[in-house]
Amino acid sequence: MIETLEDRQLLSLVVDLRLPGGAKSAQVNTVGQEVNFQVWATVTGGNSTPNDEALQTVIGSLLSTNQNGGAANGTLDVHPASPFNALGSQDGVKRDLDGDGDLDVGSNVQDAGSDYFAARDSSVNSVGTISGNSKQFMIGEGSFKVTSLKTGGQTNLVWRVRPGFTALWREDGAPLKNPTTAIEAAGAPLVLTRGTGGGGGGGSTASITGKLFNDPNKNGVFDGGDTVLSNRRMYIDSNGNAKYDSASEKSTLTNSTGVYTFSGLTAGTYRIGRADTPAGYSFSTPSGGIWTVAVASGQTASNKNFGVFLGTSGGGSGSISGIVFSDNNKNGIFDTGDTRLGNRKIYIDKNNDGKFDTGDISVLSNSSTGVYTFSGLAAGTYRISRADLPTGFKLSVPAGGFYVISLSSGQTLSNKISARARSSGKVSVAS
């Protein structure tokens, strides 16, 4: 049985499916159409402060269920989203879980652990999106590909909780919870209904969507260490001059997850770019910073992502690197008895506000060596610090918690270490 958000009160972990941008409904018009969605986990505590909520692991199944005859049959496909794609995460197995003839993801067998979709961060993640008294985390991205159309009511894309010990989260700053000590449930479904337009004719509008993100490793893929960029302006370059003409060209802002969407488009070819790229930044994707996208009536063109990084794609760029370690004797030096800390988040404080927030560039320290590296940097001054220092710890180095580094063109600076020790008492390695 799927427990929905409406069935319980004071829920502490709720998982649901949404369209990019947050909408909860879409129309299906043609066989082969893909409806792209995101999987979100929302943690809500008992107090009014969402800053003390966190998430590490969620495991379950995804199903398409037909109501009153349904709108379409199709195939679900889903992948864990960074940073919830660490060791222990998995896509899950595609199979028909509810006997309606299409492919869902997961299992009906509680003990079939390798068959379920699993999203897991390497550590407890507190960097989510605040919404009221809750904190939300995007844990997966997927699609529903229409294999046949129906003439009934609606098709619901839903999350189904795996029974047992299948999630780890924190609320109100307390020790980690799981479904045996707190409440986990499925949220409201993503609802699909039949549209009025056909595959090649008029009557149904198209859309283009993608994600804008900082890409410090310059690989053109949103992965570990990358950060989304919200409230940035994307535009349709209707006159082909590769610049934003505000008086005549359509634009939109990215949302809190870095996603932009242009909807209500007629069939045709569109050039998509970013209007407010800062000086000194380059694009890892798309080449030249412009997507050229052809859409048919009723089509959604997704994953038209934009990756940006400081510096140029050519040679001669600078870098900053160092080691993150547990400084047991608090002397600010990596020496005997100290422990390297992997998968810790180090960031460039672009707006100099002393905290990690949207727009700052971050990387994770190497899982085994504790080394972090920012590469592809242009000449300039950078403020470097750690984003995820646990409560009760402080930095023994750098002094004041930040490095302020002046980098010349092509320069490489190393040994910019970040060491943490407990404020008082014996140091514990775990963090």
C-alpha positions in Angstrom: 0.0 0.0 0.0 1.3 3.5 -0.9 0.9 5.9 2.0 0.3 9.4 0.7 1.1 12.7 2.2 -2.6 13.3 2.9 -2.8 10.1 5.0 -0.6 11.2 7.8 0.1 14.4 9.8 3.5 15.6 11.1 5.4 13.6 8.5 9.2 13.8 8.8 10.3 12.4 5.4 8.2 12.6 2.3 9.3 11.6 -1.2 7.6 12.6 -4.4 8.0 13.2 -8.2 7.8 16.6 -9.9 8.5 18.2 -13.2 11.6 20.3 -13.5 10.5 23.6 -12.0 8.2 21.9 -9.5 4.9 21.4 -11.4 2.8 18.3 -10.6 1.0 17.6 -13.9 1.7 17.2 -17.6 0.0 16.2 -20.8 0.9 13.2 -23.0 0.2 13.4 -26.7 2.2 11.0 -28.7 3.9 7.6 -28.5 7.6 8.1 -27.9 7.1 11.4 -25.9 9.3 11.6 -22.8 8.1 13.3 -19.7 11.1 14.3 -17.6 10.8 14.5 -13.8 12.8 14.9 -10.6 12.6 12.9 -7.4 12.5 15.1 -4.2 12.8 14.2 -0.5 11.4 16.7 2.0 12.5 16.6 5.6 10.3 18.3 8.2 11.1 18.5 11.9 8.9 19.5 14.9 10.4 23.0 15.3 10.1 26.0 13.1 13.8 26.0 12.0 14.5 24.1 8.8 18.3 24.7 9.1 18.7 21.7 11.3 17.3 19.1 8.9 19.5 16.8 6.8 19.4 13.7 4.6 21.7 10.8 3.6 19.8 7.8 2.2 16.5 7.1 0.5 15.5 3.7 -1.0 12.2 2.8 -2.7 10.3 2.1 -6.0 8.8 4.3 -8.7 5.5 3.2 -10.4 3.2 4.5 -13.1 -0.4 3.7 -12.0 -3.4 4.1 -14.3 -6.6 5.7 -12.8 -10.0 5.3 -14.5 -8.4 3.7 -17.6 -5.2 5.8 -17.5 -3.7 8.3 -20.0 -0.7 6.2 -21.2 1.5 3.2 -20.7 5.2 3.8 -20.7 8.6 3.0 -19.3 10.1 4.6 -16.2 13.8 5.3 -16.1 15.6 7.0 -13.2 19.1 7.8 -11.9 20.4 9.1 -8.6 21.2 12.8 -8.7 24.5 14.3 -7.4 25.5 14.3 -4.6 23.1 11.4 -3.8 24.9 9.2 -6.3 27.7 8.1 -3.9 28.7 4.5 -3.1 25.6 2.5 -2.3 23.3 4.3 -4.8 21.7 2.5 -7.7 19.2 3.0 -10.6 17.1 0.0 -9.7 15.6 -2.7 -11.9 12.9 -2.1 -14.5 9.9 -4.4 -14.2 6.1 -4.3 -14.1 5.3 -4.0 -10.4 1.5 -3.5 -10.7 0.4 -5.7 -13.6 -0.6 -2.9 -16.0 1.8 -3.9 -18.8 4.5 -1.2 -18.5 7.9 -1.0 -16.8 8.2 0.5 -13.3 11.4 0.7 -11.2 12.1 -1.3 -8.0 10.6 -4.5 -6.5 7.6 -6.0 -4.7 10.0 -8.1 -2.6 11.2 -6.4 0.6 14.5 -8.3 0.7 15.5 -7.7 -2.9 17.8 -4.8 -2.0 19.7 -4.6 -5.3 16.5 -4.2 -7.2 15.3 -0.9 -5.6 16.2 2.6 -6.6 18.6 4.0 -4.0 19.9 7.5 -3.5 22.8 8.0 -1.1 25.3 10.7 -0.2 28.7 9.8 1.2 27.9 11.8 4.4 24.8 13.4 6.0 23.8 16.3 3.7 22.4 19.5 5.2 22.7 21.6 2.0 19.1 21.4 0.8 16.5 23.9 -0.4 14.6 25.6 2.4 10.8 25.7 1.9 8.8 27.0 4.9 9.7 24.8 7.9 11.1 22.0 5.7 14.3 21.3 3.8 14.1 19.7 0.3 16.7 17.6 -1.5 16.6 16.5 -5.1 17.7 12.9 -5.0 17.0 11.7 -8.6 16.2 12.6 -12.2 14.3 10.4 -14.6 11.8 10.1 -17.4 8.6 8.4 -18.4 8.6 7.4 -22.1 5.2 6.8 -23.6 4.8 3.4 -25.3 1.0 3.6 -25.9 -1.8 6.1 -25.4 -5.0 5.4 -23.5 -8.4 7.0 -23.6 -9.1 7.0 -19.9 -8.5 9.4 -17.0 -5.0 9.8 -15.7 -1.7 8.1 -15.1 0.0 8.8 -11.8 3.8 8.6 -11.4 4.4 7.8 -7.7 7.0 6.9 -5.2 6.5 3.8 -3.1 8.4 3.4 0.2 10.4 0.2 0.6 9.4 -1.5 3.9 12.0 -1.7 6.6 15.2 0.3 7.3 15.3 2.2 4.0 16.2 5.8 4.7 18.4 7.9 7.0 17.6 11.6 7.8 18.0 14.2 10.5 15.3 16.5 11.9 15.6 19.2 14.6 19.4 18.5 14.8 18.7 15.2 16.6 20.4 11.9 15.9 19.7 10.2 12.5 16.2 8.8 12.1 14.9 5.9 10.0 11.5 4.5 9.2 11.6 2.4 12.5 12.0 5.5 14.6 10.1 8.2 12.6 7.6 8.5 9.7 8.5 8.1 6.0 5.8 8.4 3.3 5.1 9.0 -0.4 3.9 12.5 -1.4 1.3 13.5 -4.0 1.7 11.9 -7.4 2.9 13.5 -10.7 -0.3 13.4 -12.8 -0.3 12.7 -16.5 -3.4 13.4 -18.7 -4.1 13.1 -22.4 -3.4 16.3 -24.4 -5.3 17.5 -27.4 -2.4 17.9 -29.8 -0.9 15.3 -32.1 2.7 14.4 -32.8 3.1 16.4 -36.0 0.2 18.8 -36.0 -0.8 21.9 -34.1 -2.7 22.3 -30.9 0.0 21.4 -28.4 2.9 23.6 -27.4 6.5 22.6 -26.9 9.0 23.3 -24.1 12.8 23.4 -23.5 14.4 22.8 -20.1 17.8 22.3 -18.6 20.0 23.1 -15.6 22.6 25.8 -15.0 25.5 24.9 -12.7 29.1 25.7 -11.7 31.4 23.1 -13.3 34.8 23.4 -11.6 36.1 20.2 -13.2 35.0 21.4 -16.7 33.6 18.1 -17.8 30.3 19.4 -18.9 28.4 17.0 -16.6 26.6 17.9 -13.3 28.4 15.7 -10.8 30.1 15.6 -7.5 31.4 19.0 -6.4 29.2 20.9 -8.8 26.7 23.5 -7.5 23.5 24.7 -9.1 23.0 28.4 -10.0 19.6 29.8 -9.1 18.0 33.2 -10.1 20.2 33.5 -13.3 18.7 34.7 -16.5 18.4 32.4 -19.6 17.1 33.7 -22.9 16.0 32.8 -26.4 18.4 34.3 -28.9 15.7 35.0 -31.5 17.9 37.3 -33.7 21.0 35.0 -33.6 23.4 37.7 -32.4 24.5 35.6 -29.3 23.6 38.4 -26.8 20.6 39.2 -24.8 18.4 42.0 -26.2 16.1 42.6 -23.3 13.5 44.6 -25.2 12.7 41.9 -27.8 13.8 38.5 -26.5 12.0 36.1 -24.2 13.9 35.2 -21.0 13.3 33.3 -17.7 15.2 32.9 -14.4 16.5 29.6 -13.1 14.7 28.2 -10.0 16.2 27.1 -6.7 17.6 23.9 -8.2 19.2 25.7 -11.2 16.5 24.6 -13.6 15.1 26.9 -16.3 12.1 26.2 -18.5 10.7 27.8 -21.7 7.2 26.6 -22.2 4.3 27.5 -24.5 6.6 27.3 -27.6 5.4 26.6 -31.1 7.2 24.0 -33.2 10.5 25.3 -34.5 14.2 25.8 -33.8 15.4 27.9 -30.9 18.8 29.2 -29.7 19.1 29.2 -25.9 21.8 31.1 -24.0 22.6 32.7 -20.7 22.1 36.4 -20.4 24.2 37.3 -17.3 27.4 35.3 -17.5 30.0 37.1 -15.4 33.3 38.3 -16.9 36.1 35.7 -16.6 33.7 32.7 -16.9 33.6 30.1 -19.7 31.1 27.3 -20.7 32.0 23.7 -20.4 28.7 22.9 -22.1 27.3 23.7 -24.6 30.1 24.6 -26.9 30.2 28.3 -27.4 27.5 28.8 -24.7 24.5 28.4 -27.0 22.1 25.5 -27.5 20.4 25.2 -30.9 17.2 23.1 -30.2 14.6 21.9 -32.7 11.2 21.0 -31.1 8.0 19.5 -32.6 4.5 20.3 -31.4 3.9 18.8 -28.0 7.6 17.9 -27.5 9.7 18.6 -24.4 13.5 19.0 -25.1 15.2 18.4 -21.8 18.8 18.3 -20.4 19.8 21.4 -22.3 22.2 22.1 -19.5 24.8 24.9 -19.1 28.0 24.3 -17.2 30.2 27.3 -16.3 33.6 27.7 -14.7 36.1 30.4 -13.8 38.9 30.8 -16.4 39.2 29.7 -20.0 39.1 26.3 -21.7 42.6 26.8 -23.1 45.9 26.4 -21.3 47.6 28.7 -18.8 44.9 28.6 -16.2 45.7 28.7 -12.5 44.9 26.3 -9.6 44.6 26.2 -5.8 44.9 22.9 -3.9 45.4 21.6 -0.4 44.6 18.9 2.1 41.6 18.5 4.5 42.6 16.7 7.7 41.7 16.1 11.3 44.3 18.1 13.4 44.4 16.0 16.5 47.1 18.1 18.2 45.7 21.4 16.9 49.1 22.7 15.6 47.9 23.6 12.1 50.3 21.1 10.5 49.6 17.7 8.9 51.8 15.4 11.0 51.9 12.2 12.9 48.5 11.2 14.4 46.5 13.4 12.0 43.9 11.9 9.7 43.1 12.8 6.1 39.4 13.7 5.5 37.8 12.7 2.2 34.6 13.8 0.6 34.6 17.2 2.5 33.3 20.3 0.7 35.7 23.2 0.1 34.3 26.3 -1.5 35.2 29.7 -3.1 33.3 32.4 -1.2 32.5 34.5 -4.3 30.3 37.1 -2.5 32.6 37.2 0.6 29.7 36.6 3.1 31.5 34.0 5.1 29.2 31.1 4.3 28.5 28.6 1.5 25.5 29.6 -0.5 24.0 29.6 -4.0 26.5 30.7 -6.6 29.7 29.7 -4.7 31.9 27.2 -6.4 32.8 24.0 -4.4 34.7 20.8 -4.8 35.0 17.6 -2.6 38.3 16.5 -1.2 39.6 13.2 -2.6 38.0 10.2 -0.7 41.4 8.7 0.1 44.0 11.5 0.1 41.9 14.4 1.4 43.3 16.6 -1.4 41.0 19.3 -2.9 41.8 21.2 -6.1 40.3 24.2 -7.9 41.5 24.3 -11.4 40.9 26.5 -14.5 41.1 29.7 -12.4 41.7 33.1 -13.9 44.0 35.6 -12.3 42.3 37.2 -9.3 41.7 37.0 -5.6 39.9 34.0 -4.0 38.5 33.3 -0.6 38.7 29.6 0.2 37.1 27.8 3.2 35.3 24.6 4.2 31.5 24.4 3.7 30.6 21.5 5.9 32.4 21.9 9.2 30.5 19.8 11.9 29.0 21.4 15.0 31.6 21.5 17.8 34.6 21.8 15.5 36.7 24.7 14.5 39.5 25.2 12.0 43.1 25.2 13.3 44.2 26.4 9.9 43.7 28.7 8.1 43.6 31.5 10.6 40.1 32.9 10.8 38.7 30.0 8.8 39.5 31.5 5.3 42.4 31.7 2.9 42.5 34.9 0.9 44.7 34.0 -2.1 45.9 36.3 -4.9 46.5 34.2 -8.0 48.4 35.4 -11.0 47.8 34.1 -14.6 48.7 30.4 -14.9 49.9 30.2 -11.3 49.5 27.0 -9.2 49.3 27.4 -5.4 49.3 24.3 -3.2 49.4 23.4 0.5 46.4 25.5 1.3 45.4 23.1 4.0 42.1 23.0 6.0 42.4 21.3 9.4 39.7 20.9 11.9 39.8 20.2 15.6 37.3 20.1 18.4 36.7 23.4 20.2 37.7 21.7 23.5 38.4 18.2 24.8 39.7 15.2 22.9 39.5 15.3 19.1 37.4 12.7 17.4 38.3 11.7 13.8 34.7 11.1 12.7 32.8 14.0 11.1 
